[in-house]
């Protein structure tokens, strides 16, 4: 299990720990970009344009993963990297849980309960960087939903 704990009571930034690894996520206040620090290595999460449904995880060695949102109306991302492909998709139309499936990965990203930002990743995670990037995308969908429910715009 990988524990995913928000860094503050109202924060969308997280600390991930488990499976012998650690990571921190960061979301910019404006826009849909940010950063990841995975086992001490720094990565940027970059969106390919304001209206784009495409993100890249970029480190010192270049682009590690790309994620493409399948549809504006579905919480599904196709993720590809040097070692293969994965799909991140909502477990159901109504819940916040997300399933990550693909080459060497089959994991569930799940909130601790309906009224918290605390979460955990359960299952097989081959590449911890992929799991952290998938969690970053999951937290983005949660932030979007919270913003839409509150009447704000992010």
TIVO-2410 file (N, C-alpha, C; in nm, 3 decimals):
# residues 154
REC num residu      c1      c2      c3 atome chaine
REC   1      X   0.083  -0.119   0.000     N      A
REC   1      X   0.000   0.000   0.000    CA      A
REC   1      X   0.088   0.125   0.000     C      A
REC   2      X   0.043   0.225  -0.072     N      A
REC   2      X   0.110   0.355  -0.074    CA      A
REC   2      X   0.013   0.456  -0.012     C      A
REC   3      X   0.053   0.518   0.097     N      A
REC   3      X  -0.030   0.619   0.163    CA      A
REC   3      X  -0.015   0.752   0.089     C      A
REC   4      X  -0.126   0.821   0.069     N      A
REC   4      X  -0.129   0.950  -0.002    CA      A
REC   4      X  -0.196   1.051   0.091     C      A
REC   5      X  -0.113   1.134   0.156     N      A
REC   5      X  -0.164   1.227   0.258    CA      A
REC   5      X  -0.149   1.370   0.212     C      A
REC   6      X  -0.257   1.450   0.220     N      A
REC   6      X  -0.245   1.591   0.183    CA      A
REC   6      X  -0.148   1.662   0.276     C      A
REC   7      X  -0.076   1.761   0.223     N      A
REC   7      X   0.024   1.832   0.303    CA      A
REC   7      X  -0.038   1.940   0.392     C      A
REC   8      X  -0.165   1.960   0.382     N      A
REC   8      X  -0.237   2.056   0.466    CA      A
REC   8      X  -0.385   2.027   0.459     C      A
REC   9      X  -0.461   2.085   0.549     N      A
REC   9      X  -0.604   2.054   0.558    CA      A
REC   9      X  -0.681   2.093   0.431     C      A
REC  10      X  -0.639   2.197   0.364     N      A
REC  10      X  -0.706   2.241   0.241    CA      A
REC  10      X  -0.617   2.226   0.118     C      A
REC  11      X  -0.512   2.147   0.130     N      A
REC  11      X  -0.412   2.138   0.024    CA      A
REC  11      X  -0.445   2.029  -0.077     C      A
REC  12      X  -0.410   2.057  -0.202     N      A
REC  12      X  -0.415   1.957  -0.309    CA      A
REC  12      X  -0.276   1.901  -0.336     C      A
REC  13      X  -0.179   1.937  -0.254     N      A
REC  13      X  -0.044   1.883  -0.262    CA      A
REC  13      X  -0.034   1.766  -0.164     C      A
REC  14      X   0.035   1.660  -0.205     N      A
REC  14      X   0.036   1.536  -0.128    CA      A
REC  14      X   0.177   1.485  -0.102     C      A
REC  15      X   0.186   1.401   0.002     N      A
REC  15      X   0.305   1.320   0.029    CA      A
REC  15      X   0.262   1.175   0.009     C      A
REC  16      X   0.338   1.102  -0.071     N      A
REC  16      X   0.313   0.961  -0.097    CA      A
REC  16      X   0.426   0.881  -0.034     C      A
REC  17      X   0.392   0.774   0.035     N      A
REC  17      X   0.496   0.690   0.093    CA      A
REC  17      X   0.450   0.545   0.100     C      A
REC  18      X   0.542   0.457   0.067     N      A
REC  18      X   0.514   0.314   0.072    CA      A
REC  18      X   0.592   0.241  -0.033     C      A
REC  19      X   0.595   0.109  -0.022     N      A
REC  19      X   0.665   0.023  -0.118    CA      A
REC  19      X   0.813   0.062  -0.130     C      A
REC  20      X   0.870   0.119  -0.021     N      A
REC  20      X   1.010   0.157  -0.022    CA      A
REC  20      X   1.040   0.285  -0.097     C      A
REC  21      X   0.937   0.363  -0.129     N      A
REC  21      X   0.954   0.487  -0.207    CA      A
REC  21      X   0.883   0.602  -0.138     C      A
REC  22      X   0.916   0.723  -0.183     N      A
REC  22      X   0.849   0.842  -0.135    CA      A
REC  22      X   0.836   0.944  -0.246     C      A
REC  23      X   0.730   1.024  -0.239     N      A
REC  23      X   0.708   1.127  -0.340    CA      A
REC  23      X   0.630   1.242  -0.279     C      A
REC  24      X   0.644   1.357  -0.343     N      A
REC  24      X   0.562   1.474  -0.310    CA      A
REC  24      X   0.502   1.525  -0.439     C      A
REC  25      X   0.375   1.563  -0.433     N      A
REC  25      X   0.309   1.622  -0.549    CA      A
REC  25      X   0.284   1.769  -0.522     C      A
REC  26      X   0.282   1.846  -0.628     N      A
REC  26      X   0.252   1.990  -0.616    CA      A
REC  26      X   0.165   2.029  -0.734     C      A
REC  27      X   0.056   2.101  -0.704     N      A
REC  27      X  -0.030   2.158  -0.808    CA      A
REC  27      X  -0.023   2.308  -0.801     C      A
REC  28      X  -0.008   2.369  -0.915     N      A
REC  28      X  -0.011   2.515  -0.918    CA      A
REC  28      X  -0.152   2.562  -0.887     C      A
REC  29      X  -0.162   2.678  -0.824     N      A
REC  29      X  -0.292   2.735  -0.788    CA      A
REC  29      X  -0.374   2.765  -0.912     C      A
REC  30      X  -0.307   2.814  -1.015     N      A
REC  30      X  -0.377   2.849  -1.138    CA      A
REC  30      X  -0.331   2.754  -1.248     C      A
REC  31      X  -0.424   2.702  -1.322     N      A
REC  31      X  -0.390   2.611  -1.431    CA      A
REC  31      X  -0.381   2.468  -1.384     C      A
REC  32      X  -0.341   2.383  -1.473     N      A
REC  32      X  -0.337   2.239  -1.445    CA      A
REC  32      X  -0.198   2.184  -1.471     C      A
REC  33      X  -0.100   2.245  -1.403     N      A
REC  33      X   0.038   2.201  -1.411    CA      A
REC  33      X   0.092   2.193  -1.269     C      A
REC  34      X   0.213   2.143  -1.255     N      A
REC  34      X   0.271   2.133  -1.122    CA      A
REC  34      X   0.403   2.059  -1.124     C      A
REC  35      X   0.428   1.986  -1.017     N      A
REC  35      X   0.554   1.914  -1.005    CA      A
REC  35      X   0.540   1.788  -0.924     C      A
REC  36      X   0.641   1.704  -0.937     N      A
REC  36      X   0.653   1.580  -0.860    CA      A
REC  36      X   0.798   1.566  -0.817     C      A
REC  37      X   0.818   1.517  -0.697     N      A
REC  37      X   0.950   1.479  -0.650    CA      A
REC  37      X   0.938   1.333  -0.611     C      A
REC  38      X   1.006   1.246  -0.685     N      A
REC  38      X   0.996   1.102  -0.664    CA      A
REC  38      X   1.132   1.050  -0.622     C      A
REC  39      X   1.141   0.997  -0.502     N      A
REC  39      X   1.267   0.944  -0.449    CA      A
REC  39      X   1.381   1.044  -0.468     C      A
REC  40      X   1.352   1.171  -0.444     N      A
REC  40      X   1.453   1.276  -0.451    CA      A
REC  40      X   1.474   1.335  -0.590     C      A
REC  41      X   1.414   1.279  -0.692     N      A
REC  41      X   1.429   1.331  -0.829    CA      A
REC  41      X   1.313   1.424  -0.862     C      A
REC  42      X   1.345   1.537  -0.924     N      A
REC  42      X   1.246   1.640  -0.954    CA      A
REC  42      X   1.190   1.623  -1.096     C      A
REC  43      X   1.057   1.638  -1.107     N      A
REC  43      X   0.988   1.630  -1.235    CA      A
REC  43      X   0.889   1.746  -1.245     C      A
REC  44      X   0.867   1.793  -1.367     N      A
REC  44      X   0.763   1.892  -1.392    CA      A
REC  44      X   0.645   1.823  -1.458     C      A
REC  45      X   0.524   1.860  -1.417     N      A
REC  45      X   0.403   1.814  -1.485    CA      A
REC  45      X   0.357   1.930  -1.571     C      A
REC  46      X   0.360   1.910  -1.702     N      A
REC  46      X   0.330   2.019  -1.796    CA      A
REC  46      X   0.208   1.982  -1.879     C      A
REC  47      X   0.120   2.079  -1.894     N      A
REC  47      X   0.002   2.061  -1.979    CA      A
REC  47      X   0.033   2.123  -2.115     C      A
REC  48      X  -0.006   2.053  -2.220     N      A
REC  48      X   0.024   2.097  -2.357    CA      A
REC  48      X  -0.082   2.193  -2.410     C      A
REC  49      X  -0.101   2.304  -2.340     N      A
REC  49      X  -0.197   2.406  -2.383    CA      A
REC  49      X  -0.319   2.410  -2.292     C      A
REC  50      X  -0.378   2.526  -2.280     N      A
REC  50      X  -0.490   2.548  -2.188    CA      A
REC  50      X  -0.607   2.455  -2.219     C      A
REC  51      X  -0.641   2.438  -2.345     N      A
REC  51      X  -0.757   2.358  -2.383    CA      A
REC  51      X  -0.720   2.215  -2.416     C      A
REC  52      X  -0.594   2.182  -2.402     N      A
REC  52      X  -0.545   2.048  -2.432    CA      A
REC  52      X  -0.586   1.950  -2.323     C      A
REC  53      X  -0.599   1.825  -2.359     N      A
REC  53      X  -0.622   1.719  -2.262    CA      A
REC  53      X  -0.499   1.633  -2.252     C      A
REC  54      X  -0.381   1.695  -2.264     N      A
REC  54      X  -0.255   1.621  -2.267    CA      A
REC  54      X  -0.157   1.679  -2.166     C      A
REC  55      X  -0.096   1.588  -2.087     N      A
REC  55      X   0.005   1.626  -1.988    CA      A
REC  55      X   0.131   1.545  -2.010     C      A
REC  56      X   0.244   1.601  -1.968     N      A
REC  56      X   0.373   1.532  -1.976    CA      A
REC  56      X   0.442   1.538  -1.840     C      A
REC  57      X   0.506   1.429  -1.802     N      A
REC  57      X   0.592   1.426  -1.685    CA      A
REC  57      X   0.735   1.435  -1.736     C      A
REC  58      X   0.801   1.548  -1.706     N      A
REC  58      X   0.932   1.576  -1.763    CA      A
REC  58      X   1.037   1.584  -1.653     C      A
REC  59      X   1.143   1.506  -1.670     N      A
REC  59      X   1.255   1.506  -1.576    CA      A
REC  59      X   1.383   1.545  -1.645     C      A
REC  60      X   1.494   1.525  -1.579     N      A
REC  60      X   1.625   1.559  -1.637    CA      A
REC  60      X   1.654   1.481  -1.764     C      A
REC  61      X   1.599   1.359  -1.776     N      A
REC  61      X   1.623   1.275  -1.894    CA      A
REC  61      X   1.520   1.300  -2.004     C      A
REC  62      X   1.433   1.400  -1.987     N      A
REC  62      X   1.330   1.428  -2.087    CA      A
REC  62      X   1.194   1.382  -2.040     C      A
REC  63      X   1.105   1.359  -2.135     N      A
REC  63      X   0.969   1.318  -2.103    CA      A
REC  63      X   0.967   1.172  -2.060     C      A
REC  64      X   0.921   1.148  -1.938     N      A
REC  64      X   0.911   1.012  -1.885    CA      A
REC  64      X   0.778   0.948  -1.923     C      A
REC  65      X   0.668   1.026  -1.910     N      A
REC  65      X   0.534   0.977  -1.940    CA      A
REC  65      X   0.452   1.087  -2.004     C      A
REC  66      X   0.358   1.047  -2.089     N      A
REC  66      X   0.258   1.139  -2.140    CA      A
REC  66      X   0.122   1.083  -2.101     C      A
REC  67      X   0.027   1.171  -2.077     N      A
REC  67      X  -0.110   1.130  -2.043    CA      A
REC  67      X  -0.205   1.208  -2.133     C      A
REC  68      X  -0.295   1.137  -2.195     N      A
REC  68      X  -0.395   1.199  -2.283    CA      A
REC  68      X  -0.532   1.167  -2.228     C      A
REC  69      X  -0.611   1.272  -2.201     N      A
REC  69      X  -0.749   1.252  -2.155    CA      A
REC  69      X  -0.830   1.205  -2.275     C      A
REC  70      X  -0.900   1.095  -2.260     N      A
REC  70      X  -0.971   1.031  -2.370    CA      A
REC  70      X  -1.087   1.117  -2.418     C      A
REC  71      X  -1.161   1.178  -2.325     N      A
REC  71      X  -1.279   1.257  -2.358    CA      A
REC  71      X  -1.297   1.365  -2.252     C      A
REC  72      X  -1.352   1.476  -2.293     N      A
REC  72      X  -1.380   1.583  -2.197    CA      A
REC  72      X  -1.487   1.541  -2.097     C      A
REC  73      X  -1.563   1.438  -2.129     N      A
REC  73      X  -1.675   1.397  -2.045    CA      A
REC  73      X  -1.647   1.273  -1.961     C      A
REC  74      X  -1.528   1.216  -1.974     N      A
REC  74      X  -1.494   1.094  -1.899    CA      A
REC  74      X  -1.364   1.114  -1.823     C      A
REC  75      X  -1.355   1.052  -1.706     N      A
REC  75      X  -1.232   1.057  -1.626    CA      A
REC  75      X  -1.144   0.938  -1.663     C      A
REC  76      X  -1.091   0.943  -1.784     N      A
REC  76      X  -1.003   0.838  -1.835    CA      A
REC  76      X  -0.883   0.902  -1.902     C      A
REC  77      X  -0.764   0.852  -1.867     N      A
REC  77      X  -0.639   0.899  -1.925    CA      A
REC  77      X  -0.563   0.780  -1.981     C      A
REC  78      X  -0.511   0.795  -2.102     N      A
REC  78      X  -0.419   0.696  -2.157    CA      A
REC  78      X  -0.278   0.746  -2.130     C      A
REC  79      X  -0.199   0.666  -2.061     N      A
REC  79      X  -0.065   0.705  -2.020    CA      A
REC  79      X   0.035   0.618  -2.095     C      A
REC  80      X   0.136   0.680  -2.152     N      A
REC  80      X   0.241   0.603  -2.220    CA      A
REC  80      X   0.377   0.653  -2.175     C      A
REC  81      X   0.471   0.559  -2.173     N      A
REC  81      X   0.608   0.589  -2.134    CA      A
REC  81      X   0.702   0.496  -2.207     C      A
REC  82      X   0.828   0.506  -2.172     N      A
REC  82      X   0.930   0.425  -2.239    CA      A
REC  82      X   0.907   0.275  -2.221     C      A
REC  83      X   0.852   0.236  -2.106     N      A
REC  83      X   0.837   0.094  -2.074    CA      A
REC  83      X   0.699   0.039  -2.102     C      A
REC  84      X   0.610   0.117  -2.164     N      A
REC  84      X   0.478   0.064  -2.197    CA      A
REC  84      X   0.366   0.164  -2.177     C      A
REC  85      X   0.246   0.107  -2.171     N      A
REC  85      X   0.124   0.187  -2.162    CA      A
REC  85      X   0.041   0.147  -2.041     C      A
REC  86      X  -0.043   0.241  -1.999     N      A
REC  86      X  -0.138   0.216  -1.891    CA      A
REC  86      X  -0.260   0.303  -1.913     C      A
REC  87      X  -0.369   0.266  -1.850     N      A
REC  87      X  -0.492   0.345  -1.855    CA      A
REC  87      X  -0.533   0.376  -1.711     C      A
REC  88      X  -0.564   0.502  -1.687     N      A
REC  88      X  -0.617   0.548  -1.558    CA      A
REC  88      X  -0.762   0.584  -1.582     C      A
REC  89      X  -0.854   0.516  -1.512     N      A
REC  89      X  -0.996   0.543  -1.535    CA      A
REC  89      X  -1.074   0.536  -1.405     C      A
REC  90      X  -1.186   0.608  -1.402     N      A
REC  90      X  -1.273   0.606  -1.285    CA      A
REC  90      X  -1.331   0.467  -1.268     C      A
REC  91      X  -1.337   0.419  -1.143     N      A
REC  91      X  -1.397   0.289  -1.113    CA      A
REC  91      X  -1.548   0.291  -1.139     C      A
REC  92      X  -1.611   0.406  -1.112     N      A
REC  92      X  -1.755   0.419  -1.137    CA      A
REC  92      X  -1.784   0.564  -1.175     C      A
REC  93      X  -1.902   0.586  -1.225     N      A
REC  93      X  -1.941   0.721  -1.267    CA      A
REC  93      X  -1.958   0.815  -1.148     C      A
REC  94      X  -1.980   0.760  -1.029     N      A
REC  94      X  -2.014   0.845  -0.915    CA      A
REC  94      X  -1.905   0.855  -0.809     C      A
REC  95      X  -1.816   0.759  -0.801     N      A
REC  95      X  -1.714   0.758  -0.697    CA      A
REC  95      X  -1.587   0.831  -0.739     C      A
REC  96      X  -1.496   0.848  -0.644     N      A
REC  96      X  -1.368   0.914  -0.672    CA      A
REC  96      X  -1.255   0.815  -0.698     C      A
REC  97      X  -1.277   0.686  -0.674     N      A
REC  97      X  -1.171   0.586  -0.693    CA      A
REC  97      X  -1.133   0.576  -0.840     C      A
REC  98      X  -1.002   0.558  -0.862     N      A
REC  98      X  -0.950   0.547  -0.998    CA      A
REC  98      X  -0.868   0.418  -1.007     C      A
REC  99      X  -0.880   0.348  -1.120     N      A
REC  99      X  -0.807   0.224  -1.146    CA      A
REC  99      X  -0.696   0.253  -1.246     C      A
REC 100      X  -0.574   0.208  -1.215     N      A
REC 100      X  -0.459   0.220  -1.304    CA      A
REC 100      X  -0.421   0.079  -1.349     C      A
REC 101      X  -0.433   0.053  -1.480     N      A
REC 101      X  -0.404  -0.079  -1.535    CA      A
REC 101      X  -0.315  -0.065  -1.657     C      A
REC 102      X  -0.223  -0.159  -1.669     N      A
REC 102      X  -0.137  -0.159  -1.786    CA      A
REC 102      X  -0.019  -0.251  -1.767     C      A
REC 103      X   0.088  -0.223  -1.840     N      A
REC 103      X   0.209  -0.304  -1.834    CA      A
REC 103      X   0.270  -0.295  -1.694     C      A
REC 104      X   0.275  -0.406  -1.622     N      A
REC 104      X   0.334  -0.416  -1.489    CA      A
REC 104      X   0.266  -0.329  -1.384     C      A
REC 105      X   0.139  -0.295  -1.405     N      A
REC 105      X   0.067  -0.215  -1.306    CA      A
REC 105      X  -0.081  -0.255  -1.306     C      A
REC 106      X  -0.135  -0.274  -1.185     N      A
REC 106      X  -0.278  -0.296  -1.165    CA      A
REC 106      X  -0.307  -0.247  -1.024     C      A
REC 107      X  -0.350  -0.123  -1.013     N      A
REC 107      X  -0.364  -0.061  -0.881    CA      A
REC 107      X  -0.493   0.021  -0.873     C      A
REC 108      X  -0.541   0.035  -0.752     N      A
REC 108      X  -0.660   0.115  -0.725    CA      A
REC 108      X  -0.619   0.234  -0.639     C      A
REC 109      X  -0.653   0.354  -0.685     N      A
REC 109      X  -0.631   0.477  -0.609    CA      A
REC 109      X  -0.765   0.511  -0.546     C      A
REC 110      X  -0.768   0.511  -0.412     N      A
REC 110      X  -0.895   0.518  -0.343    CA      A
REC 110      X  -0.891   0.613  -0.224     C      A
REC 111      X  -0.990   0.704  -0.212     N      A
REC 111      X  -0.997   0.789  -0.093    CA      A
REC 111      X  -1.020   0.703   0.032     C      A
REC 112      X  -0.972   0.751   0.147     N      A
REC 112      X  -0.990   0.678   0.273    CA      A
REC 112      X  -1.139   0.666   0.307     C      A
REC 113      X  -1.215   0.770   0.281     N      A
REC 113      X  -1.362   0.769   0.294    CA      A
REC 113      X  -1.416   0.888   0.216     C      A
REC 114      X  -1.548   0.899   0.199     N      A
REC 114      X  -1.604   1.000   0.109    CA      A
REC 114      X  -1.574   1.146   0.145     C      A
REC 115      X  -1.542   1.176   0.270     N      A
REC 115      X  -1.530   1.316   0.310    CA      A
REC 115      X  -1.387   1.356   0.345     C      A
REC 116      X  -1.290   1.295   0.281     N      A
REC 116      X  -1.151   1.328   0.309    CA      A
REC 116      X  -1.070   1.336   0.180     C      A
REC 117      X  -0.957   1.402   0.190     N      A
REC 117      X  -0.862   1.404   0.079    CA      A
REC 117      X  -0.755   1.297   0.097     C      A
REC 118      X  -0.750   1.233   0.213     N      A
REC 118      X  -0.654   1.124   0.235    CA      A
REC 118      X  -0.690   1.008   0.143     C      A
REC 119      X  -0.588   0.940   0.092     N      A
REC 119      X  -0.612   0.830  -0.001    CA      A
REC 119      X  -0.501   0.727   0.012     C      A
REC 120      X  -0.516   0.619  -0.063     N      A
REC 120      X  -0.414   0.514  -0.068    CA      A
REC 120      X  -0.416   0.450  -0.206     C      A
REC 121      X  -0.301   0.395  -0.243     N      A
REC 121      X  -0.289   0.320  -0.367    CA      A
REC 121      X  -0.266   0.175  -0.327     C      A
REC 122      X  -0.355   0.086  -0.372     N      A
REC 122      X  -0.347  -0.057  -0.341    CA      A
REC 122      X  -0.323  -0.134  -0.469     C      A
REC 123      X  -0.236  -0.235  -0.463     N      A
REC 123      X  -0.217  -0.322  -0.577    CA      A
REC 123      X  -0.074  -0.322  -0.628     C      A
REC 124      X  -0.058  -0.372  -0.748     N      A
REC 124      X   0.074  -0.385  -0.811    CA      A
REC 124      X   0.114  -0.254  -0.878     C      A
REC 125      X   0.230  -0.204  -0.838     N      A
REC 125      X   0.284  -0.081  -0.896    CA      A
REC 125      X   0.427  -0.111  -0.941     C      A
REC 126      X   0.446  -0.129  -1.070     N      A
REC 126      X   0.579  -0.161  -1.121    CA      A
REC 126      X   0.674  -0.043  -1.113     C      A
REC 127      X   0.632   0.071  -1.160     N      A
REC 127      X   0.716   0.192  -1.165    CA      A
REC 127      X   0.652   0.297  -1.074     C      A
REC 128      X   0.720   0.329  -0.965     N      A
REC 128      X   0.666   0.423  -0.868    CA      A
REC 128      X   0.641   0.561  -0.930     C      A
REC 129      X   0.724   0.600  -1.029     N      A
REC 129      X   0.702   0.729  -1.097    CA      A
REC 129      X   0.567   0.730  -1.167     C      A
REC 130      X   0.531   0.619  -1.230     N      A
REC 130      X   0.401   0.608  -1.297    CA      A
REC 130      X   0.288   0.620  -1.195     C      A
REC 131      X   0.302   0.552  -1.081     N      A
REC 131      X   0.199   0.559  -0.977    CA      A
REC 131      X   0.185   0.702  -0.925     C      A
REC 132      X   0.296   0.772  -0.905     N      A
REC 132      X   0.291   0.910  -0.856    CA      A
REC 132      X   0.227   1.003  -0.960     C      A
REC 133      X   0.261   0.984  -1.087     N      A
REC 133      X   0.201   1.065  -1.194    CA      A
REC 133      X   0.051   1.037  -1.204     C      A
REC 134      X   0.012   0.909  -1.196     N      A
REC 134      X  -0.129   0.873  -1.199    CA      A
REC 134      X  -0.202   0.934  -1.080     C      A
REC 135      X  -0.137   0.935  -0.963     N      A
REC 135      X  -0.201   0.997  -0.847    CA      A
REC 135      X  -0.215   1.148  -0.869     C      A
REC 136      X  -0.114   1.212  -0.928     N      A
REC 136      X  -0.122   1.355  -0.956    CA      A
REC 136      X  -0.245   1.383  -1.046     C      A
REC 137      X  -0.264   1.302  -1.149     N      A
REC 137      X  -0.379   1.318  -1.238    CA      A
REC 137      X  -0.510   1.293  -1.164     C      A
REC 138      X  -0.509   1.195  -1.075     N      A
REC 138      X  -0.629   1.166  -0.995    CA      A
REC 138      X  -0.663   1.285  -0.906     C      A
REC 139      X  -0.563   1.340  -0.837     N      A
REC 139      X  -0.587   1.457  -0.751    CA      A
REC 139      X  -0.637   1.575  -0.834     C      A
REC 140      X  -0.590   1.587  -0.958     N      A
REC 140      X  -0.639   1.693  -1.047    CA      A
REC 140      X  -0.789   1.674  -1.073     C      A
REC 141      X  -0.833   1.551  -1.098     N      A
REC 141      X  -0.976   1.528  -1.122    CA      A
REC 141      X  -1.057   1.558  -0.997     C      A
REC 142      X  -1.001   1.525  -0.878     N      A
REC 142      X  -1.070   1.556  -0.754    CA      A
REC 142      X  -1.080   1.707  -0.733     C      A
REC 143      X  -0.972   1.778  -0.765     N      A
REC 143      X  -0.973   1.924  -0.750    CA      A
REC 143      X  -1.074   1.986  -0.845     C      A
REC 144      X  -1.079   1.938  -0.969     N      A
REC 144      X  -1.178   1.987  -1.065    CA      A
REC 144      X  -1.319   1.967  -1.013     C      A
REC 145      X  -1.348   1.847  -0.963     N      A
REC 145      X  -1.481   1.816  -0.912    CA      A
REC 145      X  -1.517   1.904  -0.793     C      A
REC 146      X  -1.421   1.925  -0.702     N      A
REC 146      X  -1.446   2.011  -0.585    CA      A
REC 146      X  -1.472   2.154  -0.628     C      A
REC 147      X  -1.396   2.200  -0.728     N      A
REC 147      X  -1.412   2.335  -0.778    CA      A
REC 147      X  -1.548   2.351  -0.846     C      A
REC 148      X  -1.588   2.252  -0.924     N      A
REC 148      X  -1.719   2.257  -0.992    CA      A
REC 148      X  -1.833   2.252  -0.892     C      A
REC 149      X  -1.819   2.173  -0.787     N      A
REC 149      X  -1.924   2.162  -0.685    CA      A
REC 149      X  -1.936   2.286  -0.600     C      A
REC 150      X  -1.827   2.362  -0.587     N      A
REC 150      X  -1.831   2.483  -0.503    CA      A
REC 150      X  -1.866   2.608  -0.583     C      A
REC 151      X  -1.873   2.593  -0.715     N      A
REC 151      X  -1.905   2.708  -0.798    CA      A
REC 151      X  -1.784   2.789  -0.839     C      A
REC 152      X  -1.663   2.746  -0.795     N      A
REC 152      X  -1.540   2.815  -0.832    CA      A
REC 152      X  -1.488   2.761  -0.962     C      A
REC 153      X  -1.384   2.822  -1.013     N      A
REC 153      X  -1.328   2.778  -1.140    CA      A
REC 153      X  -1.180   2.752  -1.129     C      A
REC 154      X  -1.141   2.628  -1.153     N      A
REC 154      X  -1.000   2.592  -1.158    CA      A
REC 154      X  -0.978   2.505  -1.278     C      A
***
